[in-house]
Amino acid sequence: MISKNKHTNRIYFKLRITYIISVVITILLGLASRKFSHLLLPFLSKNAGDVLWAMMVYFGFRFLFVHKSLLSAILLSFLFSFGIEFSQLYQVDWINQIRGTVLGALIFGKGYLTVDLIRYTTGIVIASILDKVILTKKQRNT
């Protein structure tokens, strides 16, 4: 018989695998949405990147804090995503140099846009719904 602690650890391990795979898939979809934007509908081309970025942030928090609630991940995702967006109001040389790199632009963005807050909200909501579906299915299987 497996102890409750070992069983819980095994569940957390499986969930972490699920979340890291979700992060990787979301990153790949985000990169593809930029590379193949000309093949997407204009609405998707404009919005997909930010929506997927917020989804990746959500799945990243779920990976890091798998033992916490969905609500915790949602709140952390909003704080992080909105914090990054509002940080773009701060424009000084040292941070703009970081934002001038590919990685810096992907993480920190370049300039504040209110519409990005709507895109992040959409991404976090979609990711949390997907998460709830995944968790519900996994809980039924264990």
GROMACS elastic network, one bead per residue, 0.5 to 0.9 nm:
[ bonds ]
;  ai    aj funct       b0    kb
    2     5     6  0.82477   500
    2     6     6  0.64001   500
    2     7     6  0.63263   500
    3     6     6  0.53500   500
    3     7     6  0.62016   500
    3     8     6  0.86367   500
    4     7     6  0.50322   500
    4     8     6  0.60817   500
    4     9     6  0.85650   500
    5     8     6  0.50745   500
    5     9     6  0.61107   500
    5    10     6  0.85665   500
    6     9     6  0.50118   500
    6    10     6  0.61068   500
    6    11     6  0.86201   500
    7    10     6  0.51185   500
    7    11     6  0.63010   500
    7    12     6  0.87181   500
    8    11     6  0.50738   500
    8    12     6  0.61853   500
    8    13     6  0.85576   500
    9    12     6  0.50414   500
    9    13     6  0.60632   500
    9    14     6  0.86301   500
   10    13     6  0.50220   500
   10    14     6  0.62351   500
   10    15     6  0.85842   500
   11    14     6  0.51730   500
   11    15     6  0.61600   500
   11    16     6  0.85959   500
   11   138     6  0.89096   500
   11   142     6  0.82068   500
   12    15     6  0.50052   500
   12    16     6  0.60587   500
   12    17     6  0.86370   500
   12    66     6  0.63715   500
   12    67     6  0.70137   500
   13    16     6  0.50696   500
   13    17     6  0.63377   500
   13    18     6  0.87046   500
   13    66     6  0.87596   500
   14    17     6  0.51361   500
   14    18     6  0.62984   500
   14    19     6  0.87465   500
   15    19     6  0.61695   500
   15    20     6  0.86282   500
   15    62     6  0.86434   500
   15    63     6  0.75555   500
   15    66     6  0.69823   500
   15   135     6  0.82601   500
   15   138     6  0.85134   500
   16    19     6  0.50467   500
   16    20     6  0.60818   500
   16    21     6  0.84605   500
   16    62     6  0.77311   500
   16    63     6  0.50781   500
   16    64     6  0.78841   500
   16    65     6  0.89985   500
   16    66     6  0.66484   500
   17    20     6  0.52569   500
   17    21     6  0.61197   500
   17    22     6  0.84719   500
   17    63     6  0.79755   500
   18    21     6  0.52744   500
   18    22     6  0.61512   500
   18    23     6  0.87577   500
   18    63     6  0.82548   500
   18   134     6  0.87182   500
   19    23     6  0.61450   500
   19    24     6  0.86584   500
   19    59     6  0.55607   500
   19    60     6  0.69590   500
   19    61     6  0.88536   500
   19    62     6  0.65423   500
   19    63     6  0.52243   500
   19    66     6  0.86774   500
   19   131     6  0.88657   500
   20    24     6  0.62636   500
   20    25     6  0.86003   500
   20    59     6  0.73512   500
   20    60     6  0.71677   500
   20    62     6  0.89511   500
   20    63     6  0.63156   500
   21    24     6  0.51294   500
   21    25     6  0.60951   500
   21    26     6  0.84429   500
   22    25     6  0.51647   500
   22    26     6  0.59758   500
   22    27     6  0.85136   500
   22    55     6  0.89375   500
   22    56     6  0.75163   500
   22    59     6  0.64595   500
   22    60     6  0.85394   500
   23    26     6  0.51346   500
   23    27     6  0.61358   500
   23    28     6  0.86337   500
   23    55     6  0.80292   500
   23    56     6  0.51559   500
   23    57     6  0.79570   500
   23    58     6  0.86658   500
   23    59     6  0.57679   500
   23    60     6  0.63170   500
   23    63     6  0.86998   500
   24    27     6  0.51117   500
   24    28     6  0.61882   500
   24    29     6  0.85942   500
   24    56     6  0.81209   500
   25    28     6  0.50891   500
   25    29     6  0.61120   500
   25    30     6  0.85213   500
   25    56     6  0.87578   500
   26    29     6  0.50271   500
   26    30     6  0.60361   500
   26    31     6  0.86089   500
   26    52     6  0.61103   500
   26    53     6  0.76052   500
   26    55     6  0.70859   500
   26    56     6  0.57754   500
   26    59     6  0.88498   500
   27    31     6  0.61628   500
   27    32     6  0.84672   500
   27    52     6  0.74377   500
   27    53     6  0.74503   500
   27    56     6  0.67715   500
   28    31     6  0.51762   500
   28    32     6  0.60318   500
   28    33     6  0.84866   500
   29    33     6  0.59885   500
   29    34     6  0.87361   500
   29    48     6  0.88708   500
   29    49     6  0.84547   500
   29    52     6  0.74020   500
   30    33     6  0.50344   500
   30    34     6  0.65893   500
   30    35     6  0.88261   500
   30    48     6  0.70922   500
   30    49     6  0.52769   500
   30    50     6  0.82318   500
   30    51     6  0.86602   500
   30    52     6  0.57228   500
   30    53     6  0.69370   500
   31    34     6  0.52795   500
   31    35     6  0.62217   500
   31    36     6  0.85172   500
   31    49     6  0.78037   500
   32    36     6  0.56877   500
   32    37     6  0.76587   500
   33    36     6  0.54772   500
   33    37     6  0.52859   500
   33    38     6  0.89075   500
   33    39     6  0.88768   500
   33    40     6  0.77963   500
   33    44     6  0.83374   500
   33    45     6  0.66911   500
   33    48     6  0.65342   500
   33    49     6  0.63723   500
   34    37     6  0.50983   500
   34    38     6  0.85222   500
   34    45     6  0.74755   500
   34    48     6  0.85271   500
   34    49     6  0.69963   500
   35    38     6  0.80017   500
   36    39     6  0.55284   500
   36    40     6  0.70698   500
   36    45     6  0.85692   500
   37    40     6  0.52435   500
   37    41     6  0.80437   500
   37    42     6  0.80729   500
   37    44     6  0.81135   500
   37    45     6  0.50985   500
   37    46     6  0.83119   500
   38    41     6  0.78818   500
   38    42     6  0.80822   500
   38    45     6  0.74169   500
   39    42     6  0.88174   500
   39    45     6  0.83121   500
   40    43     6  0.80009   500
   40    44     6  0.60787   500
   40    45     6  0.55623   500
   41    44     6  0.53197   500
   41    45     6  0.60619   500
   41    46     6  0.86772   500
   42    46     6  0.61226   500
   42    47     6  0.86414   500
   43    46     6  0.53296   500
   43    47     6  0.62922   500
   43    48     6  0.81967   500
   44    47     6  0.52231   500
   44    48     6  0.52268   500
   44    49     6  0.85241   500
   45    48     6  0.58666   500
   45    49     6  0.76261   500
   46    49     6  0.74000   500
   46    50     6  0.85679   500
   47    50     6  0.58926   500
   47    51     6  0.63236   500
   47    52     6  0.86915   500
   47   116     6  0.84150   500
   47   119     6  0.66207   500
   48    51     6  0.51577   500
   48    52     6  0.59284   500
   48    53     6  0.83911   500
   48   119     6  0.81989   500
   48   123     6  0.88799   500
   49    52     6  0.52514   500
   49    53     6  0.60235   500
   49    54     6  0.87358   500
   49   119     6  0.88516   500
   50    54     6  0.62594   500
   50    55     6  0.85772   500
   50   116     6  0.67404   500
   50   119     6  0.58232   500
   50   120     6  0.62197   500
   50   123     6  0.75685   500
   51    54     6  0.53578   500
   51    55     6  0.63321   500
   51    56     6  0.87750   500
   51   116     6  0.84463   500
   51   118     6  0.87258   500
   51   119     6  0.50626   500
   51   120     6  0.53898   500
   51   121     6  0.77950   500
   51   122     6  0.62062   500
   51   124     6  0.76910   500
   51   126     6  0.86955   500
   52    56     6  0.61282   500
   52    57     6  0.86106   500
   52   119     6  0.88061   500
   52   120     6  0.82271   500
   52   123     6  0.59987   500
   52   124     6  0.87878   500
   52   127     6  0.88800   500
   53    56     6  0.50957   500
   53    57     6  0.63202   500
   53    58     6  0.87570   500
   53    81     6  0.88464   500
   53   106     6  0.86596   500
   53   107     6  0.87553   500
   53   120     6  0.75884   500
   53   123     6  0.74600   500
   54    58     6  0.62286   500
   54    59     6  0.86880   500
   54    77     6  0.72719   500
   54    78     6  0.84793   500
   54    81     6  0.66522   500
   54   119     6  0.78911   500
   54   120     6  0.50508   500
   54   121     6  0.76330   500
   54   122     6  0.81637   500
   54   123     6  0.50845   500
   54   124     6  0.57223   500
   54   127     6  0.83111   500
   55    58     6  0.50656   500
   55    59     6  0.62221   500
   55    60     6  0.84557   500
   55    77     6  0.85998   500
   55   120     6  0.78228   500
   55   122     6  0.86321   500
   55   124     6  0.53330   500
   55   125     6  0.82550   500
   55   126     6  0.72908   500
   55   127     6  0.52365   500
   55   128     6  0.82938   500
   56    59     6  0.51382   500
   56    60     6  0.59523   500
   56    61     6  0.86209   500
   56   123     6  0.84972   500
   56   124     6  0.86889   500
   56   127     6  0.82131   500
   57    61     6  0.62929   500
   57    62     6  0.86853   500
   57    76     6  0.89572   500
   57    77     6  0.60557   500
   57    80     6  0.79934   500
   57    81     6  0.75958   500
   57   124     6  0.81595   500
   58    61     6  0.52260   500
   58    62     6  0.62943   500
   58    63     6  0.86696   500
   58    73     6  0.62540   500
   58    74     6  0.67036   500
   58    76     6  0.78791   500
   58    77     6  0.52583   500
   58    78     6  0.85558   500
   58   123     6  0.84018   500
   58   124     6  0.61856   500
   58   127     6  0.67260   500
   58   128     6  0.75966   500
   59    63     6  0.61103   500
   59    64     6  0.86387   500
   59    73     6  0.82040   500
   59    77     6  0.88933   500
   59   127     6  0.72555   500
   59   128     6  0.85409   500
   59   131     6  0.83243   500
   60    63     6  0.50239   500
   60    64     6  0.62452   500
   60    65     6  0.85411   500
   60    73     6  0.88837   500
   60    77     6  0.88775   500
   61    64     6  0.50171   500
   61    65     6  0.58303   500
   61    66     6  0.77720   500
   61    72     6  0.87824   500
   61    73     6  0.57063   500
   61    74     6  0.85724   500
   61    76     6  0.72421   500
   61    77     6  0.70628   500
   62    65     6  0.51596   500
   62    66     6  0.50238   500
   62    67     6  0.83051   500
   62    68     6  0.78237   500
   62    69     6  0.86614   500
   62    70     6  0.77644   500
   62    72     6  0.87899   500
   62    73     6  0.59028   500
   62   131     6  0.89869   500
   63    66     6  0.53888   500
   64    67     6  0.86561   500
   65    68     6  0.54627   500
   65    69     6  0.83898   500
   65    72     6  0.85900   500
   65    73     6  0.76107   500
   66    69     6  0.77871   500
   66    70     6  0.89347   500
   66    73     6  0.88597   500
   68    71     6  0.82113   500
   68    72     6  0.62836   500
   68    73     6  0.74221   500
   69    72     6  0.52184   500
   69    73     6  0.67017   500
   69    74     6  0.88150   500
   70    73     6  0.51972   500
   70    74     6  0.62162   500
   70    75     6  0.86942   500
   70   128     6  0.71793   500
   70   131     6  0.81540   500
   70   132     6  0.79606   500
   71    75     6  0.61165   500
   71    76     6  0.85174   500
   71   128     6  0.88224   500
   72    75     6  0.52119   500
   72    76     6  0.60807   500
   72    77     6  0.84369   500
   73    76     6  0.51285   500
   73    77     6  0.59301   500
   73    78     6  0.85387   500
   73   128     6  0.84525   500
   74    77     6  0.51108   500
   74    78     6  0.62310   500
   74    79     6  0.86618   500
   74   124     6  0.67242   500
   74   125     6  0.80804   500
   74   128     6  0.71463   500
   75    78     6  0.51549   500
   75    79     6  0.61495   500
   75    80     6  0.85631   500
   76    79     6  0.50613   500
   76    80     6  0.60082   500
   76    81     6  0.84059   500
   77    80     6  0.51861   500
   77    81     6  0.58757   500
   77    82     6  0.82025   500
   77   120     6  0.88404   500
   77   124     6  0.70326   500
   78    81     6  0.52266   500
   78    82     6  0.57012   500
   78    83     6  0.79039   500
   78   120     6  0.77161   500
   78   121     6  0.73823   500
   78   124     6  0.75930   500
   79    82     6  0.54488   500
   79    83     6  0.56456   500
   79    84     6  0.84382   500
   80    83     6  0.50022   500
   80    84     6  0.61175   500
   80    85     6  0.86366   500
   81    84     6  0.52378   500
   81    85     6  0.63157   500
   81    86     6  0.86901   500
   81   117     6  0.79741   500
   81   120     6  0.67493   500
   81   121     6  0.88768   500
   82    86     6  0.60270   500
   82    87     6  0.83713   500
   82   116     6  0.87130   500
   82   117     6  0.65364   500
   82   120     6  0.78348   500
   83    86     6  0.51724   500
   83    87     6  0.59570   500
   83    88     6  0.87723   500
   84    87     6  0.50287   500
   84    88     6  0.66952   500
   84   107     6  0.81444   500
   84   108     6  0.59422   500
   84   109     6  0.77633   500
   85    88     6  0.54153   500
   85    89     6  0.76957   500
   85   108     6  0.75193   500
   85   109     6  0.74150   500
   85   110     6  0.89866   500
   85   111     6  0.78362   500
   85   112     6  0.58232   500
   85   113     6  0.74939   500
   85   114     6  0.84255   500
   85   116     6  0.75073   500
   85   117     6  0.75049   500
   86    89     6  0.56364   500
   86    90     6  0.78147   500
   86   112     6  0.65442   500
   86   113     6  0.88538   500
   87    90     6  0.54537   500
   87    91     6  0.84302   500
   87   108     6  0.80234   500
   87   111     6  0.88489   500
   87   112     6  0.79019   500
   88    91     6  0.66840   500
   88   108     6  0.74012   500
   88   109     6  0.70404   500
   88   110     6  0.63994   500
   88   111     6  0.51268   500
   88   112     6  0.50463   500
   88   113     6  0.87115   500
   89   111     6  0.68544   500
   89   112     6  0.58023   500
   90    95     6  0.83162   500
   90   111     6  0.89730   500
   91    94     6  0.86958   500
   91    95     6  0.70401   500
   91    96     6  0.64598   500
   91   111     6  0.85395   500
   92    95     6  0.58911   500
   92    96     6  0.60236   500
   92    97     6  0.86452   500
   93    96     6  0.50630   500
   93    97     6  0.60553   500
   93    98     6  0.87821   500
   94    97     6  0.52894   500
   94    98     6  0.67324   500
   94    99     6  0.88943   500
   95    98     6  0.50596   500
   95    99     6  0.61754   500
   95   100     6  0.84967   500
   95   104     6  0.88988   500
   96   100     6  0.59364   500
   96   101     6  0.89241   500
   96   104     6  0.88544   500
   96   110     6  0.76495   500
   97   101     6  0.70005   500
   97   104     6  0.84025   500
   98   101     6  0.56470   500
   98   102     6  0.86765   500
   98   103     6  0.81935   500
   98   104     6  0.51179   500
   98   105     6  0.74808   500
   98   108     6  0.83785   500
   99   102     6  0.74781   500
   99   103     6  0.77341   500
   99   106     6  0.81066   500
   99   107     6  0.81730   500
   99   108     6  0.62873   500
   99   109     6  0.64411   500
   99   110     6  0.59314   500
  100   103     6  0.85120   500
  100   104     6  0.64917   500
  100   105     6  0.62243   500
  100   110     6  0.77943   500
  101   104     6  0.50293   500
  101   105     6  0.59771   500
  101   106     6  0.85015   500
  102   105     6  0.52321   500
  102   106     6  0.62089   500
  102   107     6  0.87096   500
  103   106     6  0.50771   500
  103   107     6  0.61718   500
  103   108     6  0.83418   500
  104   107     6  0.52236   500
  104   108     6  0.55901   500
  104   109     6  0.70484   500
  104   110     6  0.86339   500
  105   108     6  0.52967   500
  105   110     6  0.59394   500
  106   109     6  0.57419   500
  106   110     6  0.86925   500
  108   111     6  0.89061   500
  109   112     6  0.80164   500
  112   115     6  0.89580   500
  112   116     6  0.79422   500
  113   116     6  0.54685   500
  113   117     6  0.75561   500
  114   117     6  0.55643   500
  114   118     6  0.73416   500
  115   118     6  0.52303   500
  115   119     6  0.64167   500
  115   120     6  0.87556   500
  116   120     6  0.60164   500
  116   121     6  0.84255   500
  117   120     6  0.51085   500
  117   121     6  0.61075   500
  117   122     6  0.85827   500
  118   121     6  0.50543   500
  118   122     6  0.61727   500
  118   123     6  0.86658   500
  119   122     6  0.50874   500
  119   123     6  0.62397   500
  119   124     6  0.86998   500
  120   123     6  0.50354   500
  120   124     6  0.61186   500
  120   125     6  0.85041   500
  121   124     6  0.52252   500
  121   125     6  0.61065   500
  121   126     6  0.85641   500
  122   125     6  0.51996   500
  122   126     6  0.61147   500
  122   127     6  0.85446   500
  123   126     6  0.51553   500
  123   127     6  0.60292   500
  123   128     6  0.84903   500
  124   127     6  0.50989   500
  124   128     6  0.60022   500
  124   129     6  0.85179   500
  125   128     6  0.51840   500
  125   129     6  0.61618   500
  125   130     6  0.86000   500
  126   129     6  0.52071   500
  126   130     6  0.61920   500
  126   131     6  0.84929   500
  127   130     6  0.50443   500
  127   131     6  0.59442   500
  127   132     6  0.85356   500
  128   132     6  0.60396   500
  128   133     6  0.85636   500
  129   132     6  0.50582   500
  129   133     6  0.62962   500
  129   134     6  0.86049   500
  130   133     6  0.51087   500
  130   134     6  0.61158   500
  130   135     6  0.85315   500
  131   135     6  0.58933   500
  131   136     6  0.82955   500
  132   135     6  0.50890   500
  132   136     6  0.58979   500
  132   137     6  0.84162   500
  133   136     6  0.52001   500
  133   137     6  0.61408   500
  133   138     6  0.85805   500
  134   137     6  0.51875   500
  134   138     6  0.60692   500
  134   139     6  0.85394   500
  135   138     6  0.50136   500
  135   139     6  0.59425   500
  135   140     6  0.84990   500
  136   139     6  0.51850   500
  136   140     6  0.63011   500
  136   141     6  0.87586   500
  137   140     6  0.52256   500
  137   141     6  0.63874   500
  137   142     6  0.89743   500
  138   141     6  0.50427   500
  138   142     6  0.63642   500
  139   142     6  0.53087   500
